[in-house]
Amino acid sequence: MGFVHHSNYLKYFELARLDWLNKLGISYKKIEENGVLLPVIYSEIKYLFPLKFDDIFFVKVGIEELPVSRLKLNYEIKTYENKKICFGKVHLAFLNSKNNKPVGVPEVINLAFQKNYDL
């Protein structure tokens, strides 16, 4: 078939999210060490064209709004020829790691987004 399996796209989103947070100065590991988990609570992908095994591509990550109790991310995968492959959304909740109850956005994330985004 020569196409990348559809289940891999969420993995690409996750890797792009971790890289994006790291570039903003946010360590996912440190967030968890400080008692906050970020589980995915919603995901959606609209496939436009399939990626082929040898395609070179990039994933664009952005936020819809400054987070309060959840982080709403938008994604777009394009080839380097600028062909739009898919787009999607992932929402992550901020949970206390001890009791799995919702918590507000950690200050380090809030400050990084306010500094880097005009929403």
LINSULUR-V40836 format. One record per backbone hydrogen bond with DSSP energy under -1.0 kcal/mol. NH is the residue of the N-H (numbers start at 1). CO is the residue of the C=O. If there is no record, write none. Layout:
NH | CO
NH | CO
This chain:
4 | 51
8 | 5
9 | 6
12 | 8
13 | 9
14 | 10
15 | 11
16 | 12
17 | 13
18 | 14
19 | 15
20 | 16
21 | 17
22 | 18
23 | 19
24 | 20
25 | 22
26 | 21
31 | 27
32 | 28
33 | 29
34 | 30
35 | 32
36 | 31
37 | 95
41 | 91
42 | 91
44 | 89
46 | 87
48 | 85
49 | 85
53 | 2
55 | 52
58 | 78
60 | 76
62 | 74
64 | 72
71 | 92
73 | 90
74 | 62
75 | 88
76 | 60
77 | 86
78 | 58
79 | 83
80 | 56
82 | 79
85 | 77
86 | 77
87 | 46
88 | 75
89 | 44
90 | 73
91 | 42
92 | 71
93 | 39
94 | 69
95 | 37
96 | 101
97 | 35
100 | 96
103 | 94
105 | 68
110 | 106
111 | 107
112 | 108
113 | 109
114 | 110
115 | 111
116 | 112
117 | 113
